[in-house]
Amino acid sequence: MSGSRELCARFPRLRRRLQRRLAIVDQVGFEQVRLIKEFRSAAKPEEERRRDLVPLLLSINCIASVLGWTG
């Protein structure tokens, strides 16, 4: 979107932080996609969906923390 070929080219500190943690963020991101699919599954009873919510919210918090986007 910025026209740059490099991730976070305008923000070197953020780029260094992301590069150090990228492998972990990738793993959490893939797991998050799986968790979202499970959570949205209409075939599951409500109780199971509620149980799936905690790991999903933790994955969101994990990625937000890595990116430094916490409140």
Secondary structure as UniProt FT lines:
FT   TURN            7..10
FT   HELIX           12..40
FT   TURN            42..43
FT   HELIX           46..67
//
